[in-house]
Each structure stands twice: as structure tokens, then as C-alpha cells.
Amino acid sequence: MSAEELNWYRISNVDTIDTPSLVVYPARVKDNIDLLKKMLPDVQRLRPHVKTHKMAEVTQLLQQAGITKFKCATIAEAEMLGIAGAPDVLLAYQPVGPKINRLLKLTTTYPATQYSCLVDNPVSAAALAEIFSQAGRELPVFIDLNVGMNRSGIKPGPPALDLYRACQEMPGITPIGLHAYDGHLRDKDLAQRKRKSDEAFAPVLALAAQIKTAGFPEPVLVAGGSPTFPVHAQRSGVECSPGTFIFWDWGYQQALPEQNFKFAALVLTRIISKIDNETFCLDLGHKSIAAENPLPRVTFLNAPDVEALSQSEEHLVIKVNPNNNYRVGDIFYGVPLHICPTCALYEQAFVVAEGQVKTAWQVISRNRFITV
């Protein structure tokens, strides 16, 4: 590998960028989109999750690649997709309370976008149906199925079929499909992951067949995330919803070796204090990188020997080889262990093109509210 390839991440005008900061490399984002399309050439079966990037500009890059269906987790992400002109948006979350009215307002504010959402029980479905019916609108819904994640959803089986039938009878909503997220399946070995995914998905296929036998249109199937994307990509007719591929991160690079996406978003941090010759402090605290995992939460491309010692809100204390030439003010380029919640910590991402930061993109849907 050439020196240029090894140093792809370096920014010539980095001295103008305050830290900590998030930086995005659009050329590598496009490479990741291209790889995604090679893994599943039928773009009509791609429904990427936008929770990772949360940016309208990245959504536009996906649309330019022919992708028209998207998945999101918050009303703000759903609105970002409306702003970007996305044609088909699944809110992969069951709206409860005021979220129902916010979703209704989204459908009227962005009429060019077809919104849908999840339901997993008749009470929530009825509340959703009542509000949309009173407004004279009809919302497509997916039955959220619990296939082992044990976080939300109804288990596939007779009660799920009954819920599908009940939704069909409720003015204001129309059941159109099934949603199954198997994020608990993270075996490093793809063969084991596939075996467990097949077992978890078999009841979903059985339920889909029962729905069709009952006289309803064939349900749309939306399944999986990044770990099981290669598995569901091989199933006929299943829409797949990876999200992290767009930027990739250290955690998935280690856990999913069969997926060759590139790091396309980094965090920049500086040495702000020198405790001794092998102990430094960086300005990369809990507020600047996802802190839900134990240390280390970041790996530095230009300082792979770094050992994380402790972290607080604004500080990351590290240990390095005592035979070093680091100085206060030096820049480290970090790959987050988990990029998705890291992006949510930044209002904007600096955009790197041809080795320079030339503009910035707003991480617009990191907020709980945009306008709706």
C-alpha cells in the first residue's frame, strides 16, 4: 500500500479545525454505497437506516445512487428524510403519545414522502388509527416482530396474525408488511450468524405465508441490520436495512470481517496537556465520542500504540510509548468504536475533499426536533 493510501485521512488545513470534531470523507462514503450495491444489486431491496449519519447531504448521495427507500428511528430523522425528498420512509419505531400527532404532521408537511411506521399491539394501533382517521388520512403500518432481540415487537405467530387482521379493520391505518430486526445476532463467524438468522426468520416467513393465505396482499418484509445484511441480502424479496456501512466503525470492522466497507468518518482530537512523557490528555471526552462501551472507545489511525487510561466529560487520558515525539497541540485521527451515537454528539461534520476541509454538513437530525 502506498504512502498516499496509508495517509488517506490526513487533512492539510487541519490547523484551522477546532477539536474535538467530526469529519466526513465523501469519496469514501460513495465507495461504501457502491460496495453496498454490489452486495445487493437490486436497489429496490435496499432500505438503509439513516440513524448513523443523520445528514441530508448523505441521504442525497444515497438517492443519487438510485436508493429511494429509507428507515429511521426518530421523528427528526423522518423529517430530515422529508427535507431531502426521500420518496419512501419507514419510521422503525412505534409512535406513542405526542409522537403520533407529530407523525401526522410530517405526512402533511412533506406530502411527497410516503411515511409508514411500526406497531406491535392493538392498543397502540388503535390510537394511531384514531388520530389518522380523524384527519382523513391513511397510514401504512408494519407489524414489528420480536425475533429474539427482546426489545420491542410481537412474536411471530397467531397473535401477530390477529394483530395484522385487526389493523386491516381499523380506518386510518393499513397493514402492508412485517418488520424483523435481529440485531442480537453478532457472531463473528458468518456461517453461525446465518444459521441463527435463518432460524429466527423462519417464523417470519411462515407468518407472511399465513397472511397471504388469509387473502391479504403479500406483505412487504423488512429485515436485519448490518450484522445480518449479507444473510438477508440472499433472500428473495426481503428489504434490507444496514446503516453503519455508510461510515463504518472500528467495532464492526472487528466483528464483521466479511464486510469490506471503508472508514469514512473520523473524530479529530488534540493533545491538550502533557502529564509526563508517556501520559497525555486529549480533548475527547464523553461528550465527543459514544461512551456506552468500555474503554477503548476509539482507535487512532496515526497513533495505534495509544492506550486509553480514563475518560471524563471533556478529557481522555492516554498512555503512549515513552520514546515519542508528541507535543501539546498534536492532532490524532480517531475511528470510533461505535460511529452511530458518536455522530449524534456533533452539530456538524467537516467535509474533507482532496485532503482539505472545504465545507461542513449539518447533522440536522441529531436534534429531537427540527420543525415538527
C-alpha positions in Angstrom: 0.0 0.0 0.0 1.3 3.4 -1.0 2.1 6.2 1.5 -0.8 8.1 0.0 -3.2 5.2 0.6 -1.9 4.8 4.2 -2.4 8.5 4.9 -5.8 9.0 3.2 -7.2 10.6 6.3 -4.7 13.4 6.8 -6.1 16.9 6.3 -3.7 19.6 5.0 -5.5 22.5 6.7 -6.2 20.7 9.9 -4.8 23.6 11.9 -7.9 25.6 11.0 -10.3 23.0 12.5 -11.1 23.2 16.2 -11.3 20.0 18.2 -13.0 17.7 19.1 -14.7 17.5 15.7 -16.3 15.0 13.4 -15.0 14.8 9.8 -16.5 13.0 6.8 -14.8 11.9 3.6 -17.5 11.9 0.8 -15.3 10.0 -1.7 -15.2 7.1 0.8 -18.9 7.4 1.5 -19.5 6.9 -2.2 -17.2 3.9 -2.2 -19.3 2.4 0.6 -22.5 3.0 -1.2 -21.0 1.3 -4.3 -20.0 -1.7 -2.3 -23.5 -1.9 -0.7 -25.0 -2.0 -4.2 -22.6 -4.8 -5.3 -23.6 -6.9 -2.3 -27.3 -6.4 -3.2 -27.6 -5.1 -6.8 -31.4 -4.7 -6.6 -31.7 -1.2 -5.1 -35.4 -1.7 -4.7 -34.5 -4.1 -1.9 -32.3 -1.6 -0.1 -33.8 0.4 2.7 -30.8 1.8 4.6 -31.1 3.1 8.1 -30.2 6.8 8.5 -29.5 6.6 12.2 -25.8 6.5 11.6 -25.3 9.7 9.5 -28.4 11.8 10.2 -27.4 14.2 7.4 -29.5 15.4 4.4 -26.4 15.6 2.2 -25.5 11.9 2.8 -29.2 11.0 2.1 -28.8 12.8 -1.2 -25.7 10.7 -2.0 -27.8 7.6 -1.4 -30.6 8.9 -3.6 -28.1 9.8 -6.4 -27.1 6.1 -6.3 -30.7 5.1 -7.0 -31.8 4.3 -3.5 -35.3 5.5 -2.7 -36.4 3.7 0.4 -35.1 4.5 3.9 -35.5 3.6 7.5 -35.2 5.8 10.5 -35.7 5.8 14.3 -36.8 9.3 15.3 -39.3 11.9 14.1 -36.4 14.2 13.5 -34.7 11.6 11.2 -38.0 11.2 9.5 -38.2 14.9 8.9 -34.7 15.1 7.6 -35.6 12.5 5.0 -38.7 14.6 4.1 -36.5 17.6 3.7 -34.2 15.6 1.5 -37.1 14.5 -0.7 -36.9 10.8 0.1 -39.9 9.0 -1.5 -40.4 6.2 1.0 -39.7 6.4 4.7 -40.3 3.7 7.4 -40.2 5.1 11.0 -38.9 1.9 12.6 -40.4 2.8 15.9 -43.9 2.6 17.4 -45.2 6.1 17.9 -46.8 6.6 21.3 -48.4 9.7 22.8 -47.5 13.1 21.1 -45.3 11.3 18.6 -48.5 10.2 16.8 -49.5 13.8 16.1 -46.0 14.7 15.1 -46.0 11.8 12.6 -49.4 13.0 11.3 -47.9 16.5 10.8 -45.0 15.0 8.9 -47.3 13.4 6.4 -49.0 16.7 5.7 -45.8 18.8 5.8 -43.9 16.5 3.4 -46.7 15.1 1.1 -44.1 13.9 -1.5 -42.8 11.4 1.1 -44.7 8.2 1.8 -44.4 7.6 5.6 -45.1 4.4 7.4 -44.3 3.2 11.0 -44.3 0.1 13.2 -47.0 -1.3 15.6 -46.8 -4.3 17.9 -50.0 -4.2 19.8 -53.7 -3.5 19.2 -53.9 -0.6 21.7 -51.1 1.4 20.0 -52.5 0.5 16.6 -56.0 1.8 17.6 -54.5 5.1 19.0 -52.6 5.6 15.7 -55.7 4.7 13.6 -58.0 7.1 15.5 -55.8 10.1 15.0 -55.1 9.5 11.3 -58.7 8.6 10.7 -59.9 11.8 12.3 -57.6 13.7 10.0 -58.9 11.8 6.9 -55.6 10.1 6.3 -54.5 6.5 5.9 -51.0 5.5 7.2 -49.3 2.3 6.1 -48.0 0.2 9.1 -45.7 -2.7 9.5 -46.1 -5.2 12.3 -43.0 -5.1 14.4 -41.9 -8.7 15.2 -39.7 -9.8 18.1 -37.4 -12.4 16.6 -35.1 -12.6 19.6 -33.9 -9.1 20.2 -36.4 -8.9 23.1 -36.6 -5.1 22.9 -39.9 -4.4 21.1 -42.3 -6.3 18.8 -44.7 -9.1 19.0 -43.5 -12.7 18.5 -44.5 -14.2 15.1 -47.4 -16.5 15.5 -51.2 -16.5 15.9 -51.3 -13.2 18.0 -49.3 -11.4 15.3 -51.7 -12.7 12.6 -54.6 -11.5 14.7 -53.0 -8.1 15.0 -52.5 -7.9 11.3 -56.2 -8.7 10.8 -57.2 -6.1 13.4 -55.2 -3.4 11.8 -56.9 -4.2 8.5 -60.2 -3.3 10.1 -59.1 0.0 11.6 -59.8 3.1 9.5 -56.8 5.3 9.4 -54.1 2.6 9.1 -53.4 -0.1 6.6 -51.0 -3.1 7.4 -48.6 -3.6 4.5 -45.8 -5.6 5.9 -43.6 -7.2 8.6 -40.5 -5.8 10.2 -38.0 -8.1 11.9 -34.8 -6.7 13.5 -32.3 -9.4 14.6 -29.6 -7.1 16.0 -28.8 -9.6 18.7 -27.1 -11.9 16.2 -23.5 -10.8 16.1 -21.4 -14.0 15.8 -18.1 -13.2 14.1 -18.4 -16.3 12.1 -20.7 -15.6 9.2 -21.9 -19.2 8.9 -23.0 -19.2 12.6 -24.7 -15.9 12.1 -26.5 -17.2 9.0 -27.7 -20.3 10.8 -29.1 -18.3 13.7 -30.6 -15.7 11.3 -32.3 -18.4 9.3 -33.8 -19.9 12.5 -35.1 -16.5 13.7 -36.5 -15.7 10.3 -38.3 -18.9 9.6 -41.4 -17.9 11.7 -41.5 -14.6 9.9 -41.7 -16.4 6.5 -44.4 -18.7 8.0 -46.4 -15.7 9.2 -46.1 -14.0 5.8 -47.4 -17.1 4.1 -50.4 -17.2 6.5 -51.2 -13.5 5.8 -51.2 -14.3 2.1 -53.4 -17.4 2.6 -55.8 -15.3 4.6 -56.5 -13.3 1.5 -54.4 -10.2 2.2 -51.8 -8.9 -0.3 -48.4 -10.4 0.1 -46.7 -8.4 2.9 -43.5 -6.4 2.4 -40.7 -7.9 4.5 -38.1 -5.5 6.1 -35.4 -7.3 8.0 -32.0 -7.1 9.6 -29.3 -4.5 10.2 -25.6 -4.5 9.5 -24.6 -7.9 11.0 -27.2 -10.0 9.1 -27.2 -7.8 6.0 -25.2 -10.4 4.0 -27.7 -13.1 5.0 -30.9 -11.2 4.3 -29.4 -10.0 1.0 -29.6 -13.5 -0.3 -33.3 -13.9 0.5 -35.7 -13.2 -2.3 -37.9 -10.2 -1.9 -36.7 -9.0 1.5 -35.8 -5.4 2.0 -32.5 -4.9 3.9 -31.7 -2.1 6.3 -28.0 -1.8 7.1 -27.0 1.6 8.5 -23.4 1.7 9.7 -22.0 0.8 6.3 -22.2 4.4 5.3 -19.3 5.5 7.6 -18.2 2.1 9.1 -16.5 1.9 12.5 -13.9 0.0 14.5 -16.4 -2.2 16.2 -18.0 -3.6 13.1 -14.6 -3.8 11.3 -13.5 -6.3 14.0 -16.9 -8.1 14.4 -17.9 -8.4 10.7 -14.7 -9.3 8.8 -16.7 -10.3 5.7 -17.8 -6.8 5.1 -15.2 -4.6 3.5 -16.6 -1.1 4.0 -14.2 1.8 4.5 -13.9 4.2 7.4 -15.5 7.3 6.0 -16.0 9.4 9.2 -13.4 10.1 11.9 -13.1 12.2 15.1 -10.3 14.7 15.4 -8.7 15.4 18.8 -5.7 17.3 20.1 -3.3 16.7 22.9 -4.2 19.4 25.4 -1.9 18.5 28.3 1.2 16.5 29.0 1.2 14.8 32.3 4.5 13.1 31.8 6.5 11.8 28.9 4.1 8.8 28.3 0.8 10.2 29.7 -1.2 12.8 27.8 -4.7 14.2 27.9 -6.8 14.7 24.8 -9.9 16.8 24.3 -12.1 13.8 23.5 -14.4 13.2 26.4 -17.8 11.5 26.9 -19.4 14.4 25.1 -17.3 13.8 22.0 -17.5 10.0 21.4 -20.0 7.3 22.2 -19.4 6.2 25.8 -21.7 3.2 26.1 -18.9 0.8 25.6 -15.9 0.2 27.9 -12.5 1.7 27.0 -11.1 1.8 24.4 -13.8 3.7 22.6 -11.6 5.0 19.8 -8.6 3.8 17.8 -6.2 6.3 16.4 -5.0 5.8 12.8 -1.9 7.8 13.3 -1.2 6.6 16.8 -2.1 2.9 17.0 0.1 2.4 20.2 -2.2 4.6 22.3 -3.7 3.0 25.5 -6.8 4.7 26.9 -6.5 5.1 30.7 -9.5 7.1 31.7 -12.2 9.4 30.3 -14.4 12.1 31.7 -16.8 14.6 30.1 -14.1 16.7 28.3 -11.0 14.6 28.7 -9.4 11.4 27.5 -6.2 10.4 29.3 -3.9 8.1 27.3 -0.6 6.4 27.6 1.9 6.1 24.8 5.4 4.7 24.3 7.8 6.8 26.3 10.0 7.1 23.3 7.8 9.5 21.4 7.9 13.0 19.9 4.3 14.0 20.7 3.7 17.6 21.7 0.8 19.6 23.1 -1.4 20.5 20.1 -0.7 17.4 18.0 -3.7 16.0 16.2 -4.9 12.4 16.5 -7.3 11.0 13.9 -9.7 8.6 15.6 -12.0 5.8 14.4 -14.9 5.5 16.9 -15.7 2.0 18.2 -19.4 3.0 17.6 -20.0 5.7 15.0 -23.8 6.0 15.1 -24.2 7.6 18.6 -20.9 9.4 18.1 -22.4 11.3 15.1 -25.3 12.4 17.3 -22.9 14.3 19.6 -21.9 16.8 16.9 -23.9 19.6 15.3 -21.9 19.5 12.1 -19.4 17.4 10.3 -16.5 18.9 8.5 -16.3 17.6 4.9 -12.9 16.6 3.5 -12.3 16.7 -0.2 -8.9 16.4 -1.8 -7.2 16.4 1.6 -8.8 19.7 2.7 -11.8 20.7 4.7 -13.8 23.0 2.4 -17.3 23.0 3.9 -19.4 21.4 6.6 -22.7 19.4 6.7 -25.2 19.8 9.5 -26.0 16.7 11.5 -29.5 18.0 11.3 -31.5 15.1 12.8 -29.3 14.7 15.9 -31.8 17.1 17.4 -35.1 15.8 18.8 -37.0 18.5 16.9 -36.4 20.2 13.5 -39.6 21.9 12.7 -42.2 19.2 13.5 
